[in-house]
């Protein structure tokens, strides 16, 4: 295992030996039962055909999987469908148009919108007609940079409806990140808003788009949703208000059936190099697996359940489990705009109480934050509607799992720890709540139809009780099809380490029962609050500052955020010896280059960096420094005194991220 893999170091308090069997009533009525594993093992492709039959197809596929030219997969070959039709119209046609699709909750109290499936059909049709009027057609990329408001979902589905390819850029990313994505995809239309509400105040989004536009000469239209009413700069040639362009459109729009492999969206994510990767997802396979897994893992009963995923739509979790999965299943969801502590730290639990949420999906980092705030806060609310809790984004430490189960789930609800990635498109490893027992900290086993192994350096499966690398040995419907415009990088990154197998980049161990425990990344990718960040990308951002000569970034263990960004920099001579001012300047610089989420928690100005004889920075040692640990073996360093020099010559700051 490389030095980036981390054992779970967060406090475990012996909880890892506990085991929770599925509640009896859940086991009896579960959507998916034990036999699904056996059926899928016997005939994986027949299993995935059945999953796809839950969707409505224009034309049924001829061949379920084409894997003749690996790693380029085609699923449901020859089939046609429309993703938006599947997420909306078919429910209306089936008579459930007045079911609520989205209970939207704005951050300001009493700010609510209730959107039924019939409403969604009208809104998405209008937006689709508007995009057509703006010249957007099949295959055209559209960039979406919006807060958590209904128009974000409407925009995505409007794109899907007309076959345009959306790329949603997380609102916390900087204007530079927006530029890279818009230009790489050659998007000509950008959808944004004046801003959104966060932490009790309007925050702005349009200024970042305005700044980006100076470097995106080919963008012809910026469509702007008015959310907060704050003043915005306006370019008459380019900017159009959403309400001017969309509101007057017809609510009629006939969806076209697209090829199963028609591109649905590109989502950028961090890799181990500085350049973000454009993960391409296509229509049929992605929708089939995101819908099936949502229905199976949350045991969704669309008539009675109320589901809430607290992720931001700017990440893949929001795509698969706020938009495509739940809507394809006809679910009723809650969508919340703001932060969990506005206007008070019980806001989430108050929302669960108000809407009687029964299925809740969040990230370990949020759970740990709530733990810090104290169990008295959720105890003030009626959370008895909850029946299943989900976790995603990073390893969940047993203590957080138990806290979640006890204090949010009233010790009744199963916790499903779901492992997957932007690349996998949908959940891959997770308990099924009516079938699989839960162990605090374990994602348990691969879902039916998914083939996962833990292997050693040579690709041999490790025995139970051992650790290694996680690989996926068979293609799956929601898998990424390639990296946008870079087939070679797609092959190199995922398929070359173990030819024919997908290398996930995660370490994992199998316990004595053969159940899986995910241990974190084994490459230069960090996971901060469940957000994926690349060490190299942050290093490049630091080096682009004129005062920085060299930099190294590590992810240090953090009790709340899982990992935190810690940077070591060598300054250029003319920059002087550092001090608080330059540290702040560099933190701001990283926030500007990438986004606030990438801003280092701590920057240490050092005289040297530890390097191996071949010139590679030894991040392991820097992590030891960042985590105040003994450094162990330093004999491979070029200069074994360098670590002493670093420790004595270090100046820097520790600043908590807000
Ligand atoms: O390291 C794993 C971690 O998050 C990475 C994927 O990040 P991203 O593409 O941003 O997708 C996050 C949401 C699906 C993985 O390589 N990860 C995700 N879920 C888990 C996890 N690690 C442990 N347990 C999980 N349940």
Boltz pocket constraint, residues with backbone or C-beta under 6 A from the ligand:
constraints:
  - pocket:
      binder: B
      contacts: [[A, 269], [A, 316], [A, 317], [A, 391], [A, 392], [A, 393], [A, 394], [A, 395], [A, 396], [A, 417], [A, 418], [A, 419], [A, 420], [A, 421], [A, 422], [A, 423], [A, 429], [A, 443], [A, 504], [A, 505], [A, 506], [A, 518], [A, 519], [A, 520], [A, 521], [A, 527], [A, 530], [A, 531], [A, 532]]
      max_distance: 6.0
